[in-house]
Amino acid sequence: MNTRNENALILMLNGAGVVLAYVLLAISLWLSTDVPLATKGYWGMGVVLLTLSLINVVKYRFDYRSSEDRINRIEEARNEKLLEEALKDPKSDI
């Protein structure tokens, strides 16, 4: 339970950091008069697309780990069941 609270706190701090970074970037782009509007748009799109790409990378890595863990748990359960059956079988030579 304590780990869940720590994870929620870390997620909240990371979310606040991302929001703050977007706000500061928007202020910087808004106040910079030397940069043309088209360039500001490209920078903004680049940051948004980079953020989406990073979210996808993290999601796919998490999904991969989750599926690996699920497969490992299934194999462990199968092996445990085979061991129990082998120990219950009076004919086994183990």
N, C-alpha and C positions, 0 to 999 in steps of 0.2 A: 504494500500500500504506500509506503514511504517513497519507493522508487517512482511510482506513478505521479506523486505530487512533485517530485524533483523534475521529472520529464515535462510536466505541464508548465512548471516555472521556466525551464530552459526553452520550451517552445514559445512561451509568451515573450520572453526576452528576445529571442531570434525574430519573432514576428514584429516586435516593436522596432528592432534594428532595421529590418527591411523597410518598414513604413517610414522611419526617419530618413533612411537613405533615399527613398523615392521623393520625399518632401524636399530634402536638401538639393537633390538633383533638379527637381522642378523649379525651385527658387533660383538655382544657379543658371539654368537655361532661360528662365524668364528675365532675369536681370542682366544677362550678358547682351549688350547692344552690338558688339562687334561681330557676332555670329549670325549669319542669315537664318531666316525662319526654316528654310528647307534643311539646312544642316542640323538645326535643333530637332526637327522631326525625325531625321535619320538616327540621331543619337537616342532619342526617346524610343523609337521602334527597336533599336538594337538592344537597349537595356531591357525592354519588356520581353523580347524574344529570347534573350539570354536567360532571363528569370524563368520563363516557361520551359526552356531546355533543361535548366538545372533541376527544376521540379520533376520533370519526366525522368531524368537520370536517377534521381534519388528514389522515385517511386518504383522504377523498374528494378533497381538494386534491392530494394526492400522486398518486392514481390519474389525475386529470385531467391533471396535468403529464406523467405517464408516457405516457398515450395521445397527448398532443400531440407529445411527443418522438418516439414511434414513428411517427406519421403524417408528421412532418417528415423522418425518416430514410428512410421509404419513398418520399416524393416526391423527395428528393435522389438516391436510388439510381435511380429511374425517369428523372430528368433526366440523370443521368450516363450511363445506358445509351443514351438517345436521342442524346446528344452523341457517344458513341463510334460508334454506328451511322451517324450523319450524316457523321462524319469518315472512316469506312471506306468509305462509298458513293462510288464514283468518279464517279457521275453528279451528285452534289450540287454546288450552286453556292455553297457557303459558303466 
